[in-house]
Amino acid sequence: MPDLFTTLATSPVARRVGVPQPTRLRRFAPGEPLCDSPVLVAGGGAFAGAVRDHLASLGVTTVDALEVAEVAEGAVDGTPPVTDAGRLGAVVLDLSDAVDLGDLDRLRTLGAPAVRRLARNARVVVVGRDPDTVTDLEAAVTQRALEGFVRSLGKELRHGATANLVLAQGDRPDGVVSAVAFFLSGRSAYVDGQVVVVGDTPTPARSTTLLAGQVAVVTGAARGIGADIARVLARDGARVVAVDVPSAGQALAAVANEVGGTALQLDITAPDAGTRIVEHARGRHGGLDVVVHNAGITRDRLLVNLDEQQWSSVVAVNLRSVLRMNEALLAEGGLGDGGRIVCVSSIAGLAGNRGQTNYAVSKAGVVGLVHALSRRVAGRGITVNAVAPGFIETEMTARIPFATREVGRRMNSLQQAGLPLDVAEAVCWLAQPTSGAVTGQVLRVCGQSLLGA
């Protein structure tokens, strides 16, 4: 869904007169490599070896810092040439061993030469330790500093390149490798300047079956982001139950038929909504493994102009229904042990937005639910996470006034809007068995939005 700026900027006339060209982001496509080679893996931390081994198993070539220093000689800035020949597809800096402030200089000595050689749509991933699990004061401070580096670098990179941070809470490598692989892949095209904390839970670093045999429920699946979530889950092997309101029945049936799943027409604010979802999933598919709480509405007005119905309806659909449905979904016979709950929040819930106090309340509440519920169900191996989309090209954003819409599209480090597919890819990663060490997290899919980035 190209916007007007992208259409004009990529026209033959614009190219001839030298108008800057928006970078076409590298998105995931089945059968393509995880990322472009070569990948620099450096830093000397505890996880570098496991990352190298995983990339090698996928046929991705890795290099070390000395090789990069040689190819970087003579480079004067971070702007890739027209051709990416000889450039780095990605950089992984493992600083999980950094314990004092002097160790931070490796970000410069290793990072600067590598950044000069990045190809278009390259990835930079830094690996560190969760500062809250580090007992030594200076070591904890050092690890916290990595976040500032990644968030700043994300705003410096151009041509579709991104920078993200993985923080380990323990020494098991598999969860770290899974997160690094996600950030290196095309699945993370619109994820930039973000931090994921990985627990010490045993989990497969790689799954050849992805979601094969899993049963996934997606609410709000008739259109937009929800429809793409259903498509991506089905693409990766899940049997999908597509849920939406009866008034969207025709569109819902079309999505369900497209993905080979089943449709359930349902008002999610109904008291028995959760029970009906469980009954449908078990009756038609034999169980329930993944729940995606995507359904949501907006009723945008300034606080002084909001009436009771506009306030309560948004809270009821976006937040209260999720709480109520989870009671039934987590009861005996509902979501199985080791299951996944993924909620769709919003940047508005993290940073607020003018004219959206009701919406921001509901989406901030979703973040609170993720943090609180993840601890309560951890003993069953169930993970609870959220994605927080920024400006995404949907029917809803297409109705925003032109000037406001164009500004919204550009207010991020990637200087373009995201697609529903970008949100769906993040949801699908969080739903996979390989993400079992990630819980209680909110992953922003916003291109590193300047709003709450």
Protein Blocks (a to p, Z undefined) as FASTA:
>chain_A
ZZfklmmmmpmklmmnopacddddddddehiafbacddddehjpaklmmmmmmmmmnopa
cddfklmmmmmgopabfcdcfblghiafbdcddfklbcbfklmmmmmmmmmmmmmmpceh
iacddddddfklpmblklmmmmmmmmmmmmmmmmmpgghiacdddddfblbfklmmmmmm
mmmmmklmmgghiacdddfbdcdfbdfklmgoiacddehklgcjllmmmmmmmmnopacd
ddddfklmmmmmmmmmmnopacddddfkbmklmmmmmmmmmmmnopafbdcdfbccdddd
dfklpcfklmmmmmmmmmmmmmmmmmmmmmghiacehiacdddddfklmnopehilmmmm
mmmmmmmmmmmmmmmmmmnopacddddddddddfklmmpcfklmmmmmmmcfkopacdfk
lmmmmmmmmmpmklmmgghiacddehppaehZZ
